[in-house]
Amino acid sequence: MDLQHLRIMRLSRNLLGFYDGRILGFRFSPQPNWVDDGALSLGVCSYVLVDGDEALVYDTQISVEHGATIRRELDRLGVRHIVVVLSHWHLDHIAGNEAFADCEIVANRLTRDTLVRELEAIEAGTSGEGPPSISPLVLPTTLLESETELSVGKLRVLALPFNIHTADGLVLHLPEEAILLAGDTLEDTVTYISEPESLETHLVELERLRRLGASHIYPNHGDPLILESSGYGEGLIRATQNYTQDLLRVPSEPALAELDLASFVADSLAADQITYYEPYEQVHQSNLELGRC
């Protein structure tokens, strides 16, 4: 896997980001594939919390090579104890697991259930997300079903299940630092709808997410300049709520489906809650086609 565009970002005293993608014109492969179409085209970031010789890795990136790069950087920093937490089961979040095969890997129980169900197809490259394959797929070792407190050195981290984007979502909240590692529950420009039958539930869960009160929000797919400038604010959640509500309006107001993405989210753009990134036009069209919501 080509790592020429992978960048390591120091986001706060204890938070690192490992970011790849959002390079217009660059593709991993000319053929349709999940690395380009769901990750690199939108930009993808894995996060690491570090305190002393302990680290928590939030998602293992899009390849074993990416995961190994994360691990080498942690070795350079003197980290001796690593725990991995998976945000959900999608391949661009778990592809580097093999680089952490000797570590504790924490996930929502639903994440492991889905990975076990899809194991053969993922390792063959024939899963719903398509090629390339991930083989061997290293599975989670510790399963959560409810809010669980973790620690990284002196940092207190809450692992919180959320049904947004997928039913198996797991976000990380650092209450004392007002930091939220959001996985794919939020994206900039818009959320990627993968379970349209659950949109009403997603709305309820987004409000629960907002009530955490985080002021430094780090989604896995976002603008690297914003991530490096202390992350997103609550506006990203409000923009996602507004977008989801408007998708639910489409069946009764079909004219909405004729708008391009910039027009569809014009109010959120004007409020500086999100930024416009052209590859999300395709995501928006996919969202509309999935549901006619």
N, C-alpha and C positions, 0 to 999 in steps of 0.2 A: 504494500500500500504506500502510495506517495505521501510523504509527510512534509513536503516543501512549504505548505501554507499553514501548518500547525503553529500556533502561537501560545506562549505561556504568559498569562496576565496576572499581575499582583493586584487583587481587587480590594483587599483590606489587609490589616495586619495578619489575620489568620486565614484568609480566603484566597485561593488560587483558582484561576480559570484556564482550561485547556481548550482552545477555540480553533476550529477549522471551518473552512468554507466561506460563503458569501464572496466568492471571486467570480465575477461575471465572465462567462465564456469558458471557465474551467470545468472539465468533467473527469470523473474517475474512469468512465467508460462511455463510448458512443451509444451503447445499447441501454435500454431502460433498465434501471436497477435502483434498489432502495438507498444505496450510498449517496448517489447524486440527487435522486428525486425527492427524498424525504429528509435529507441531512445536509449535504454540502451545498446544495442550491440555496438553502435557507440559512445556512450557518448553524453550527452545532457546538455546544460547549458542555464539557464535564467539569465538575467543581471538586475542589479538595479543601477541606478544613484541616489545618495543621496547628498543633500546639505542642511544643517540645518535641518529643520523639514519637508522638502519636498522630495519626492522620485518619480522616474519614473521606473516602472517595465516593462521590455521588455520581454514579454512572461511569461506565468504563470505555466510552467513546465508540468509534465506528469500526475499529479493527483491533486485532491483537497487537499490531505494531503501535497503534495509538496508546493502548493500555500499557504496553511496555515502556513507552516514553514517559508516561505519567509516573510509572514505578521508578524509573531511573532518576527522575527529578526528585522524588521523595527520598531515594537513597542518598542523593547529593545533599539534601537538607538534613540528613541524619535521622530520618524517620525509621523506627524499628518495629512499630506495631501499626498495622493497617486494617481497617474495617471498611468494607464496601457496602454501600446502600444503593439499591436499584430503584429508580423512580417509577418504572413500569416495564412491561415486557417487550416493547417494540425494539427492533433489532439494532437501531442506531444508538441504543442506550446500554445494550448488553454484549455487544460484539467483542469487546476487549476483556471479557471475564477471564479468559484463559491466562492472562498475564497476572491474575490474582487468585489462581487456583488454590494456593496454599493459605489464603486468608478467609476470615469469616465474611460471607456474603449475605447481607440482610435484604429481605424483600417482603412485600405484601404476600400473604398466602396465595391470593389469586394470581399473582405474577408467576409463582412456581407452578401452580396448576396449569396455567396457559402454556408455559414453556415446556412442561412435560408433555402436554397434549400435542404441541407443535414440534417436539424435539426432532423426530425423524425428518420432517419436511425442512426444518431450519438447517439441519446438518447436510441435507441434500441440495439445498438452495432452491427448493420448490414450494416454500411456504407462501402465505398470502402476500408477503412483502417481497417475494421473488429472490433472485440471485443478488449478490454472491452468497455462497454458503457460509455458515459459521460452524466449524467442526474441528475439535469437539466443542459442543456447547456446555459450558460449565454452569451448573445450576446453583441457585441460592442454597445456603446451608442453615440459615436462621429465618424463621417465618413470623411475621407480625399480622395481627388481625385488628388491633386497636392502637390508640395512642401509646407510644413507648418512649421513655426517656433514655437517650444515649449520652455518652460523654466522649470528648476528645481533649485529653489533658484537663484543663480547668474549664473548658467550654461545655455548657449545657445545651443539648440539641434534642428537640422533640421530633420524632418521626410520626407523621400524621397521615392516615389513609384518607384519600379524597377520590370521589367518583366524578372526575372531570377529565375529558379527553378519552380516558379508558376507565373501566370500573376498578382497576387495580392500582390506581395512582397512589404514590407515597411522596409527600413533600417533607422538607426539613425546615424547621423553624427554630431560630435562635432568639428567644424572647428578649434577653438582655441586650442584644445587639440590634434588635428589630430587623433581622435578616431573614428572608424567606428564599430557600432554594426550591424553585417551583416546578422543575421537570417540564412536562408538556401541558400542565394545567393552564398555562398562559403562554402566548407567543406574540411576537411583534413582527408582522403587522396584525395577523388574526389567528385565532385558534384553528387547529386542524381537526375537523370533525371526523372521528373514526367510528363512533357509535351513535348515529343520529337518533336512534330510538330513545336515547337517554338525555336528550337536550333539556327537557324540563328539570330533570334531576341535576344536570350540570349547573343550571341557573341557581338552584337552591344551594348547591355546594360552593359556587363562586361567592355567594354572600357570606357563607361560613368562612371561606378563605379570607375575604376582605376584613372580617371582624378580628382576625389575628392581629391587625394593626401594624403589619410590617411596613417599614418605610424604605427598605433596600431590598428590592425584589430582583431575583436573578433567574430568568427562564432559561431553558436549554437552547431555545432558538430565539435569538434576539440580536439587536444591533451591538456590535462589539464596542463601539464608542460610548454607548450608554452604559454598558456593563462596566466599562473602565471608569465611568464617572459616577460611581456609587450606586449603580443599578437603577431600576425603575421604581416609581412611586405607586401609590394606590390607584392612580389613573389607569394603569395597565389592566387592573382588575375591572374597573368600571367600563373601560372600552370593551373588554371581553364580554361583560354582562350585556352591554348595549348591542354588540354584534350578534350574540346568541339570541337575544330577544327579537332582533330584526330578522334573523333567519327563520324564526318561528312564525313571523308574519307573512312570509313569502307565499304559502298556499292560499291565503285569503287576499293577498295583495300582489298578484303575479308581476306587476310592473317593476317591483323591487328587483326581480331576477334579471332585468334588462340593464341594470346599472353596473358599470365597472366598479372595481374594488374601491378606488379612490372616492368615487361618489357614494358608494354604500357606507363607507366609514368616515364621511366628510366631517361630521361633528367631532368625532374623536381625534381626527387629525388636527382640526382647528384648535382643539383644546390642548394640543401637545401631549396627549396621553399615549400615543403611538406614533410611529414613523411609517412612511410609505416605502415598501420595498417591492419592486415590480414582480419578482418570482411568486409572490403571494397572490397574484391574479389567478394563477393556475390553482392554487389551494382554494381560493374562493369559489372558482367554478366547480371544483370537485365537491366542495361543501354543498353547493346548490344542487348538484346532480344527485348526491347521496340521499338527500332528504326529499328534495323539493319540499323540504324538511318537515 
